[in-house]
Amino acid sequence: MKKGLFCLALMLPVMASAREVNIASPNGQLVVTVSDQGGKATYAVTFNGREMLLPSALGFKADMGDFTQGLTIKNTATAHVDRTYTMRQVKLSRMHYVAEALTIDFENARGQQMSAEFSVSNNDVAFRYHIPRQKGDNPKSAVIMSEATAFTLPQGTTTFLTPQSKAMVGWERTKPSYEEGYTPDAPMATRSQYGEGYTFPCLFHSPEGWVLISETGVSSQYCGSHLSDYHPLSSEGIGGGCYTIAYPMAGENNGNGTATAAIALPGTTPWRTVTVGESLKPIVETTIPYDVVEPLYQVHPSLADAKAYGRYTWSWLIWQDNSINYDDQVKFIDLASEMGYEFCLVDNWWDQNIGRERMAELSKYAQSKGVSLMLWYNSNGFENDAPQTPRDCLNTSMAREREMAWLQSIGVKGIKVDFFGGDKQETMKLYEDILFDANRYGIQCIFHGCTLPRGWERMYPNFVASEAVLASENVYFNEGAAVRQPFDLTMHPFCRNAVATMDWGGVIMNKYMSKDNKTRHTRKTTDAFEIASAFTNQTAIQCIAMQPNNLQELPQAELDFLKAIPTTWDETRYVDGYPGKFVVLARRHGDQWYVAGLNALKEPLTLTLDLDDFDVTRQFCDQVDKKGAVTGIAISPLKLKKGKAKITMQPNGGFVAY
C-alpha cells in the first residue's frame, strides 16, 4: 500500500478512548474514515475533500450478541487488491479492479468480536461484516436480527428513488416485485409511497456530487435488503438524517420463511456498495456489483461463448395470451428467423394451449429456422396467487430435475421465470436453486416479477437478466405508462441498469398497442427513440418486440438497423445526461462503437458532444418537416468539428451514431 494511504491515529486527548482509521482509494481521492467514538462504530466517505457520506452507523444485532454499541477497535489489517476477470453479459467484457482493502476488528462490551471489511477503489466503496466464532467456539451459527448500517447524506441532497411495496398486494398478491415508479429530485424528507422505504439501487444528488447505494453478493446465505424511509435523526443518535438497512417484511413470500438472515459461523454478510462521483460518469460505468464477488459454479459448456446471447421476438407483449398457440408462435419464430434473431420467447399458458408434445415439435421447427426457444414459467409454489401455468415445475428439486431434463431434450435454451415472493432468504434460495439446476442442463435464466439481481451475472454465470422494473408490458396495459416511458428509459441507465442487467422488455415498433396496429392507444416515442433504447438498455438477451406486420410497414433502413443490433458489449462509457430527462451512452461491440441517446423532454434538445474517441461517422435519427413534426427516420453523415458533433434529439426521440 502506498505510503500515507492508511493511518491509525489516536484522536484528541478529550476523546482519547476513541480510535479512527482512514483508508484511501488507489488514487487517494476517495477516503473512508472509520471510528469507534462513543462506543459506536461509524464510517464516513469523502471524495476530493468533499463530504459524500457523513458519519454513518455500522453494526448489527444478532441473536448471539449486540454489535451496535459498546464497540472498540482492536485490530486492523490492510491489503492491496489488483485483479482482472472477464464477463460476457454486462456493460464491460474485461474488468480490472484495483482497490485498497481494510479489515477492522471490533469488540463489544461482552468481549465478542466482529469485523468490518472495506474495499475502496477510485469511485466505489464496498463493505460487509465478518462474524467469527466466539470464545469457547460457540455458537456455530447466528441469526442477524437487524442492522444499524446507515447512510447519512449531506443536507440539501435530493433523491431518485422507487418505493418498496407492501407485501402480498397488487395483482394476485404478487408484490413486492420491484415494479414501482421513480420520483426524481425529491427531498430526502419525503416519505416513501407505502411507508416501507426504497428498493435498491438508490441514487442521490448531493451538493457535493452523486451517490449510488446498493448491495451485491446476496445468495441463499442471506436475505435481500433495502433502504428504510429517511430518519431525521439516526436511530443510533449519529450525525444528521440518514437511511438505514431494512430487512424484508414478515408478510413476503405469503408469510413463509423468516424476515431475518441466518448464517453459519464464521460467516459474512453481503456487500453494501457506495459509488460516488462529481459527475454521473462513475455511476453509469461502475462495475462494483461484480468486482467483489466470485462465480459460485462453472458455466455449462454450451453457454460458454457469445452464441449464448442475442435478440428475441415475443408475441405476448402486443398479441397477449391469445397468441400462445402453435400457429401464432410459428409466425414469431419466422419473424425471428427473417430478422436473424437468435431466440423466440413463448409466454404463459403454453403447457395448456400448445401442450408438451407439440412444444417439442415447435422447438424442432424453430431450430430448423436457426432459432432457439425460451419458455415462460411460474415460480410458484406458494408465494402468491398468480394463476398462469406452467406452475409447480420449478419450486422443488424433484420437479426442477424433471423439467430441466425435458427442456434440454427438446433443445430449449432459456427460461423466463415469473412471480417471486419478495426478498426473504427463503426466496433467495429458490432463485439460486433454479439457476444452479438450469445451468446443469445448459439453460439460461431470465427472471420477472422479481427482485434486483445483486452481483448474480458473475455469481451465477447462466443468469442473464431480471425485470425488477416497471417494464414494457405497462406501455401496452395503459396509456399513462406509455406517456411515462421516455422518463423511465432515461432514468434507468443511472440507477436500475447501472448495477445489474435489466430485461425491460421490447423495443416496440408498432405505432398502436394492438395486433392490427390501428386501435388502442399509441406509442408516444419515435422510431429512433425505440431503436436507440436497444443501446441504452443493457441486457445480453434483448427483446426486439417487432410484430410480423412490421416487416411490411417499416422502412428498409429501419429493418436493416434492427437486424444489426448487438447485445453484448466490450466497453460502456457515459457521454451526457440527467436522470429522467435525457441520456447519451457510448458502447463498443468488438471494434464498433455506437453512441445512442434518448430525450424525455417535451422540446427538442440540442447537444454538443465530444465524440472524438468513438470513430463514429454516421447517425440514425428522427427526420422532421419544416414545422418540426417527426415524419420518419433519417440516416446521414455525422459532421464532426475537432471531434465534437452537434446533435438534436426530438421530443421523445433519440439517435444512434455509428
C-alpha positions in Angstrom: 0.0 0.0 0.0 1.3 3.5 -0.8 2.7 5.5 2.0 0.1 7.8 3.6 -3.0 6.0 2.3 -3.6 4.3 5.6 -3.3 5.7 9.1 -4.4 4.6 12.6 -4.4 7.5 15.0 -5.5 8.4 18.5 -7.8 11.4 18.5 -7.5 14.5 20.7 -7.0 13.9 24.5 -10.6 14.7 25.3 -11.5 11.7 23.0 -8.6 9.5 24.0 -10.7 6.4 24.1 -11.7 6.7 20.5 -9.7 5.4 17.6 -10.0 6.5 14.0 -8.9 4.6 10.9 -8.6 6.1 7.4 -8.3 4.2 4.2 -7.9 5.9 0.7 -8.5 4.7 -2.8 -5.5 3.9 -5.0 -5.5 7.4 -6.4 -6.0 8.9 -3.0 -9.2 10.8 -3.9 -11.8 8.7 -2.1 -11.3 8.3 1.6 -13.2 6.2 4.1 -12.9 7.1 7.8 -14.0 4.5 10.4 -14.3 5.4 14.1 -15.4 3.9 17.4 -16.1 7.2 19.1 -18.6 6.8 22.0 -18.7 3.1 21.5 -20.4 3.5 18.2 -18.9 2.1 15.0 -19.2 4.7 12.2 -17.8 5.3 8.8 -17.7 8.4 6.6 -16.9 8.9 2.9 -15.1 11.9 1.3 -14.2 12.4 -2.4 -11.7 15.1 -3.4 -12.2 16.5 0.1 -16.0 16.7 -0.3 -18.3 15.0 2.2 -20.3 12.4 0.3 -21.5 10.5 3.3 -21.4 12.0 6.8 -20.5 9.7 9.8 -22.9 6.8 9.5 -23.6 3.9 11.8 -22.1 0.4 11.3 -23.1 -2.7 13.2 -25.9 -5.2 13.7 -27.9 -7.1 16.4 -27.7 -10.9 16.3 -29.3 -13.5 18.5 -25.9 -14.1 20.0 -24.8 -10.5 20.6 -25.3 -6.8 20.1 -22.7 -5.2 17.8 -24.3 -1.7 17.7 -22.9 -0.2 21.0 -20.0 -0.6 23.4 -17.7 -1.2 20.5 -14.0 -0.6 20.4 -11.5 -1.1 17.6 -9.0 -3.8 18.5 -7.0 -4.6 15.3 -6.7 -3.6 11.7 -5.3 -5.3 8.6 -4.7 -3.9 5.1 -4.2 -5.4 1.7 -3.8 -4.2 -1.9 -6.3 -5.7 -4.5 -5.5 -5.9 -8.2 -7.5 -8.4 -10.2 -8.7 -8.8 -13.7 -11.6 -11.0 -14.9 -13.9 -11.3 -17.9 -17.6 -11.4 -18.3 -19.8 -11.7 -21.3 -23.2 -10.4 -20.4 -22.7 -7.0 -18.7 -21.6 -3.5 -19.7 -17.9 -4.4 -19.9 -16.2 -7.6 -21.1 -12.9 -7.2 -19.3 -12.8 -5.8 -15.8 -9.7 -4.5 -13.9 -10.4 -4.0 -10.3 -7.8 -2.1 -8.2 -8.6 -1.3 -4.6 -7.3 -0.9 -1.1 -8.8 -3.3 1.4 -9.1 -2.8 5.2 -10.4 -5.1 7.8 -11.2 -3.6 11.2 -11.8 -5.9 14.2 -14.3 -4.6 16.7 -15.1 -6.0 20.2 -18.3 -5.3 22.2 -18.7 -4.9 25.9 -19.1 -8.6 26.3 -15.8 -9.3 24.6 -17.5 -10.6 21.5 -15.9 -9.9 18.1 -17.0 -8.9 14.6 -15.1 -7.2 11.7 -16.0 -4.6 9.2 -14.3 -5.3 5.8 -13.9 -2.4 3.4 -12.7 -2.5 -0.3 -12.1 1.0 -1.6 -11.5 1.7 -5.3 -11.3 5.1 -7.0 -15.0 5.7 -7.1 -16.5 2.8 -5.1 -16.7 1.7 -1.5 -17.8 -1.9 -0.7 -18.2 -3.1 2.9 -19.6 -6.0 4.8 -19.4 -7.7 8.2 -17.5 -10.8 9.1 -18.6 -12.7 12.2 -16.1 -15.2 13.7 -16.9 -18.0 16.1 -16.7 -16.5 19.6 -14.8 -17.6 22.6 -15.5 -21.2 23.5 -16.2 -21.9 19.8 -19.9 -21.2 20.4 -22.3 -20.6 18.8 -21.6 -22.0 15.4 -24.5 -20.1 13.7 -26.2 -16.8 14.1 -29.4 -15.0 13.2 -28.9 -11.4 12.2 -32.0 -9.7 13.7 -31.4 -6.2 12.3 -28.7 -3.9 11.1 -27.7 -0.4 12.3 -25.9 0.1 8.9 -26.8 3.7 7.8 -26.1 6.1 5.0 -26.1 9.8 6.2 -26.2 12.2 3.3 -25.5 15.9 3.4 -28.4 18.3 3.8 -29.7 19.6 0.5 -29.4 16.2 -1.1 -32.2 15.2 -3.5 -33.3 11.7 -4.3 -34.1 9.5 -7.3 -35.8 6.6 -5.6 -38.5 3.9 -6.2 -40.6 2.8 -3.2 -40.7 -0.7 -1.7 -44.2 -2.1 -2.0 -46.3 -3.6 0.8 -46.2 -7.3 0.9 -48.8 -9.5 -0.8 -50.7 -6.7 -2.5 -51.4 -5.8 -6.1 -52.5 -8.2 -8.9 -52.9 -11.7 -7.4 -50.9 -10.6 -4.4 -47.7 -10.7 -6.4 -45.9 -7.7 -4.8 -43.3 -6.7 -3.9 -41.9 -7.1 -7.4 -39.7 -4.0 -7.8 -42.2 -2.6 -10.3 -42.9 0.8 -8.8 -42.2 4.2 -10.4 -39.3 6.5 -9.7 -39.6 10.1 -8.4 -36.8 12.4 -9.5 -35.2 15.2 -7.4 -37.3 14.6 -4.3 -36.3 16.0 -0.9 -34.9 13.4 1.4 -37.6 14.0 4.0 -40.3 12.9 1.5 -41.9 9.7 2.9 -41.9 6.7 0.6 -45.2 6.0 -1.1 -46.0 2.9 1.0 -44.1 3.7 4.2 -41.7 0.7 3.6 -38.7 2.5 2.3 -37.0 2.2 -1.0 -35.6 -0.6 -3.2 -32.1 -0.8 -4.3 -30.3 0.8 -6.1 -30.8 4.3 -4.6 -29.5 7.4 -6.4 -28.8 10.7 -4.6 -27.7 14.1 -5.9 -26.0 16.0 -3.1 -24.5 19.4 -3.1 -21.1 17.7 -3.4 -21.9 15.2 -6.3 -23.7 12.0 -7.0 -24.0 8.9 -4.7 -25.4 5.5 -5.7 -26.2 3.0 -3.0 -26.9 -0.7 -3.5 -25.8 -4.2 -2.4 -24.2 -7.2 -4.0 -23.2 -10.8 -3.2 -26.7 -11.8 -1.9 -27.1 -15.6 -2.3 -29.1 -18.3 -0.5 -26.9 -17.4 2.5 -28.7 -14.1 3.3 -31.8 -12.1 2.6 -32.1 -9.2 0.3 -32.4 -5.8 1.9 -33.5 -2.3 1.0 -33.3 1.2 2.4 -35.6 2.5 5.1 -37.5 5.7 5.0 -35.5 8.8 5.9 -34.7 9.2 9.6 -34.4 12.9 10.5 -32.1 11.7 13.3 -30.2 8.4 13.1 -31.7 5.7 15.4 -28.3 5.4 16.9 -28.0 9.2 17.5 -25.2 9.6 15.0 -25.0 12.6 12.7 -28.0 14.1 11.0 -30.7 12.4 9.0 -30.0 9.1 7.3 -31.3 5.9 5.7 -30.7 2.5 7.3 -30.7 -1.0 6.0 -34.1 -2.6 6.2 -34.9 -6.3 6.0 -37.8 -8.0 4.2 -41.4 -7.7 5.6 -42.8 -10.6 7.5 -45.7 -11.0 5.1 -43.5 -11.5 2.0 -43.4 -15.0 0.4 -47.0 -15.5 1.7 -45.6 -15.4 5.2 -43.3 -18.3 4.7 -39.7 -18.0 5.9 -38.2 -15.6 8.3 -37.6 -11.9 7.7 -34.2 -12.1 9.3 -31.0 -13.7 8.0 -29.3 -16.9 9.3 -25.7 -17.5 8.7 -23.1 -20.2 9.7 -20.1 -19.0 11.7 -17.6 -17.9 10.7 -19.7 -16.1 8.1 -20.1 -12.8 6.2 -23.0 -10.6 5.2 -23.5 -9.3 1.6 -21.5 -6.3 0.4 -23.1 -2.9 0.7 -21.9 -0.6 -2.1 -21.5 3.2 -2.4 -20.5 4.7 -5.7 -19.6 8.4 -5.7 -18.6 11.0 -8.3 -18.6 14.7 -9.0 -20.4 13.7 -12.3 -22.7 10.8 -13.3 -19.8 9.1 -15.2 -18.7 6.8 -12.3 -22.4 6.0 -11.6 -23.1 4.8 -15.1 -19.8 3.0 -15.6 -19.4 1.2 -12.2 -18.7 -2.5 -12.1 -18.6 -2.8 -8.3 -21.5 -5.3 -8.2 -19.2 -7.8 -9.9 -15.8 -6.7 -8.6 -16.2 -8.1 -5.1 -17.9 -11.4 -5.8 -16.9 -14.7 -7.4 -18.6 -17.3 -9.6 -20.3 -19.9 -7.5 -20.0 -22.6 -10.2 -18.7 -23.0 -13.7 -21.0 -22.2 -16.6 -22.3 -25.1 -18.7 -20.0 -25.6 -21.8 -22.9 -24.9 -24.1 -23.2 -21.4 -22.7 -19.6 -20.5 -22.7 -19.4 -18.3 -25.8 -21.1 -15.3 -27.3 -23.6 -17.6 -29.2 -25.5 -17.9 -26.0 -26.7 -14.3 -26.3 -28.7 -12.3 -28.8 -32.2 -11.0 -29.6 -35.6 -12.5 -29.2 -39.1 -12.0 -30.5 -42.1 -12.1 -28.2 -45.7 -12.4 -29.2 -47.3 -11.7 -25.8 -46.3 -8.1 -25.4 -48.8 -6.9 -28.1 -50.8 -10.1 -29.1 -51.2 -11.1 -25.4 -52.5 -14.5 -24.1 -54.5 -15.4 -27.2 -51.2 -15.6 -29.2 -49.9 -18.6 -27.1 -50.9 -21.2 -29.7 -48.9 -23.2 -32.2 -49.7 -21.2 -35.3 -49.0 -17.8 -33.8 -45.8 -18.9 -32.3 -44.7 -20.2 -35.8 -45.3 -16.6 -37.0 -42.9 -15.2 -34.4 -40.3 -17.9 -35.0 -40.4 -17.0 -38.7 -40.1 -13.3 -37.7 -37.0 -14.1 -35.6 -35.6 -16.1 -38.5 -36.2 -13.3 -41.0 -34.5 -10.8 -38.7 -31.6 -13.0 -37.9 -32.6 -13.2 -34.2 -31.4 -16.0 -32.1 -34.5 -16.6 -29.9 -38.3 -16.6 -29.6 -39.9 -16.4 -26.2 -43.1 -18.5 -25.7 -45.0 -17.0 -22.8 -47.5 -18.3 -20.2 -50.1 -21.0 -20.7 -48.0 -22.8 -23.4 -48.4 -26.1 -21.5 -52.2 -25.9 -21.8 -52.7 -24.1 -25.1 -49.9 -25.9 -27.1 -49.1 -28.9 -24.9 -45.8 -30.5 -24.2 -45.8 -32.9 -27.1 -46.4 -30.1 -29.6 -43.9 -27.8 -27.8 -41.3 -30.4 -28.8 -42.5 -30.1 -32.4 -42.4 -26.3 -32.2 -38.9 -26.3 -30.8 -37.8 -28.6 -33.6 -39.4 -26.3 -36.1 -37.6 -23.3 -34.5 -34.3 -25.0 -34.7 -34.8 -25.7 -38.4 -35.1 -21.9 -38.9 -32.0 -21.2 -36.9 -34.0 -20.0 -33.8 -34.0 -21.4 -30.2 -37.0 -21.3 -27.9 -37.2 -19.8 -24.5 -40.1 -20.8 -22.3 -42.1 -19.0 -19.6 -42.6 -20.5 -16.1 -44.5 -19.5 -13.0 -42.1 -19.9 -10.0 -45.0 -21.0 -7.7 -45.2 -22.8 -5.3 -46.9 -20.9 -2.7 -45.6 -17.3 -2.9 -48.7 -15.7 -4.3 -51.9 -16.3 -6.3 -50.7 -15.8 -9.9 -52.7 -18.5 -11.8 -50.7 -18.7 -15.0 -49.2 -22.1 -15.9 -46.9 -23.9 -16.1 -46.5 -23.8 -12.3 -45.3 -26.2 -9.7 -42.5 -27.1 -12.1 -39.6 -25.2 -10.6 -40.3 -24.9 -6.9 -38.9 -28.3 -5.7 -35.7 -30.1 -6.6 -37.5 -33.1 -8.0 -39.8 -31.0 -10.2 -36.8 -29.0 -11.5 -34.8 -32.1 -12.3 -37.7 -33.5 -14.5 -38.3 -30.1 -16.1 -34.7 -29.2 -16.9 -34.1 -32.6 -18.4 -37.1 -32.3 -20.6 -36.2 -28.7 -21.7 -32.7 -29.9 -22.7 -34.1 -32.9 -24.6 -36.2 -30.7 -26.9 -33.5 -28.0 -27.4 -34.8 -25.2 -25.3 -32.0 -22.7 -24.4 -33.6 -20.5 -21.8 -36.4 -19.9 -19.4 -38.2 -16.8 -18.1 -39.4 -17.4 -14.6 -42.1 -15.1 -13.1 -43.9 -14.1 -9.9 -41.5 -14.5 -7.0 -42.3 -13.7 -3.4 -40.0 -10.9 -2.1 -36.5 -10.7 -0.6 -36.5 -13.3 2.2 -33.6 -15.7 2.5 -36.2 -18.4 1.6 -36.8 -16.7 -1.7 -33.1 -16.1 -2.4 -32.6 -19.8 -2.1 -35.3 -20.5 -4.7 -33.5 -18.2 -7.2 -30.2 -19.9 -6.5 -31.7 -23.4 -6.8 -33.4 -22.6 -10.1 -30.2 -21.1 -11.5 -27.9 -24.0 -10.4 -30.2 -26.7 -11.7 -30.8 -24.9 -15.0 -27.1 -24.5 -15.5 -26.5 -28.2 -15.2 -28.7 -28.6 -18.3 -27.3 -25.7 -20.3 -30.3 -23.4 -19.8 -30.1 -19.7 -19.2 -32.5 -17.8 -16.9 -34.3 -14.5 -17.0 -36.5 -13.5 -14.0 -39.6 -11.4 -14.0 -41.9 -10.2 -11.1 -38.7 -10.4 -9.1 -36.0 -8.8 -7.0 -33.0 -6.8 -8.1 -30.0 -9.0 -9.2 -27.2 -8.5 -6.7 -24.0 -9.5 -8.5 -25.8 -12.5 -10.0 -24.3 -12.1 -13.5 -21.0 -13.1 -12.0 -22.1 -15.4 -9.2 -24.4 -17.4 -11.4 -22.9 -17.4 -14.9 -26.1 -18.7 -16.6 -28.1 -15.8 -15.2 -29.0 -13.3 -17.9 -31.2 -10.5 -16.6 -34.1 -9.6 -14.4 -37.0 -7.4 -14.9 -37.2 -5.7 -11.5 -38.5 -2.5 -13.1 -41.8 -1.0 -14.3 -41.4 -2.6 -17.7 -42.6 -2.5 -21.3 -45.8 -4.5 -20.6 -47.2 -1.5 -18.9 -46.8 0.5 -22.1 -49.3 -1.9 -23.5 -51.6 -2.0 -20.5 -52.2 1.7 -20.0 -51.6 4.9 -21.8 -50.2 6.6 -18.7 -47.2 4.2 -18.8 -46.8 4.9 -22.5 -46.6 8.6 -21.7 -44.1 7.9 -18.9 -41.9 5.6 -21.0 -39.3 8.3 -22.1 -38.9 9.3 -18.4 -38.4 5.8 -17.3 -35.8 4.9 -20.0 -33.8 8.0 -19.3 -33.8 7.2 -15.6 -32.6 3.5 -15.6 -29.1 4.0 -17.0 -28.3 6.0 -13.9 -29.8 3.7 -11.3 -31.5 0.3 -12.0 -29.4 -0.6 -15.1 -26.2 0.8 -13.6 -26.0 -2.0 -11.1 -27.5 -5.0 -13.0 -28.7 -6.2 -16.3 -32.3 -5.2 -17.0 -34.9 -7.1 -19.0 -37.2 -4.0 -19.6 -38.8 -5.8 -22.5 -39.3 -4.9 -26.0 -38.0 -2.3 -28.5 -41.6 -1.6 -29.6 -42.1 -0.9 -33.3 -45.9 -0.9 -33.6 -47.4 2.6 -33.6 -50.5 1.4 -31.8 -50.7 -1.0 -28.9 -52.7 -3.6 -30.8 -52.3 -6.6 -33.1 -53.9 -4.7 -36.0 -51.6 -1.7 -35.3 -54.7 0.6 -35.8 -56.6 0.6 -32.4 -56.0 1.2 -28.7 -53.6 3.9 -27.6 -50.5 4.9 -29.5 -46.8 4.6 -28.6 -45.6 8.0 -27.5 -42.0 7.6 -28.7 -40.4 8.0 -32.1 -38.9 5.0 -34.0 -35.4 6.5 -33.4 -36.1 6.5 -29.7 -37.1 2.9 -29.7 -34.2 1.7 -31.7 -31.8 3.8 -29.6 -33.2 2.2 -26.4 -31.8 -1.1 -27.5 -28.4 0.5 -26.9 -29.1 2.4 -23.8 -30.9 -0.5 -22.1 -28.4 -3.2 -21.2 -29.0 -6.9 -21.3 -27.3 -9.7 -23.2 -30.5 -11.2 -24.4 -32.5 -8.3 -25.7 -36.2 -8.3 -26.7 -36.8 -6.6 -30.0 -40.6 -6.6 -29.8 -41.3 -6.5 -33.5 -44.6 -7.8 -34.9 -45.0 -9.7 -38.2 -46.7 -6.6 -39.7 -43.6 -4.6 -39.1 -41.8 -6.4 -41.9 -44.1 -4.7 -44.4 -44.7 -1.4 -42.5 -41.2 -0.3 -41.5 -38.7 1.4 -43.9 -36.0 -0.9 -45.1 -33.4 1.3 -43.4 -35.0 0.6 -40.0 -35.3 -3.1 -40.7 -31.6 -3.2 -41.6 -30.6 -1.4 -38.5 -32.9 -3.6 -36.3 -31.2 -6.7 -37.8 -27.7 -5.5 -36.8 -28.3 -4.5 -33.2 -25.7 -6.2 -30.9 -26.5 -7.2 -27.3 -23.1 -7.8 -25.8 -20.6 -5.0 -25.0 -16.8 -4.8 -24.6 -17.0 -1.3 -23.2 -19.5 1.3 -22.0 -19.0 5.0 -21.4 -21.1 7.8 -20.1 -21.3 10.7 -22.5 -24.0 13.0 -21.2 -27.4 13.0 -19.4 -29.6 13.8 -16.4 -31.8 11.1 -14.8 -35.3 11.3 -16.2 -34.5 14.0 -18.8 -32.0 12.6 -21.3 -29.2 10.2 -21.7 -26.3 9.6 -24.1 -24.1 6.5 -23.8 -21.4 5.0 -25.9 -21.0 1.2 -26.1 -18.4 -0.8 -28.0 -19.0 -4.2 -29.6 -15.8 -5.6 -30.9 -14.2 -2.7 -32.8 -17.5 -1.0 -33.5 -18.7 2.0 -31.3 -22.3 3.0 -31.0 -23.3 6.3 -29.4 -27.0 6.3 -28.5 -29.2 9.0 -27.0 -32.8 9.3 -25.7 -34.7 12.6 -25.0 -37.6 12.6 -22.5 -38.1 16.3 -22.7 -41.1 17.9 -24.4 -39.0 20.0 -26.7 -36.1 19.4 -29.0 -32.7 19.0 -27.2 -29.5 20.1 -29.0 -26.2 18.9 -27.5 -22.6 19.4 -28.5 -21.0 16.1 -27.8 -17.3 15.1 -27.6 -17.2 12.0 -29.8 -13.6 12.1 -30.7 -12.9 8.7 -29.0 -15.6 6.7 -30.8 -14.8 6.7 -34.5 -18.4 7.3 -35.4 -19.2 8.7 -38.9 -23.0 8.4 -39.4 -26.1 8.9 -37.5 -29.6 7.4 -37.4 -32.1 9.9 -36.1 -35.6 11.4 -36.4 -36.5 13.2 -39.6 -38.6 16.3 -39.2 -40.6 18.5 -41.6 -40.4 22.3 -41.7 -42.9 22.5 -38.8 -40.8 20.3 -36.6 -43.1 17.2 -36.8 -41.3 13.8 -36.9 -42.0 12.2 -40.3 -39.7 9.2 -40.1 -36.1 8.4 -39.8 -33.0 9.8 -41.5 -29.5 8.3 -41.9 -26.9 10.8 -42.7 -23.2 11.5 -42.3 -22.2 12.8 -38.9 -20.4 16.1 -39.0 -17.5 16.3 -36.6 -15.6 19.5 -35.9 -12.5 19.0 -33.7 -14.0 15.8 -32.5 -17.3 17.4 -31.5 -20.7 16.9 -33.0 -23.9 18.9 -32.6 -26.8 16.5 -32.4 -30.5 17.4 -31.9 -32.9 14.9 -30.4 -36.6 15.4 -30.9 -39.1 15.3 -28.0 -39.5 11.6 -27.0 -36.9 11.0 -29.7 -33.4 9.6 -30.0 -30.4 8.9 -32.2 -27.7 6.4 -32.8 -24.3 7.5 -34.1 -22.1 4.7 -35.5 
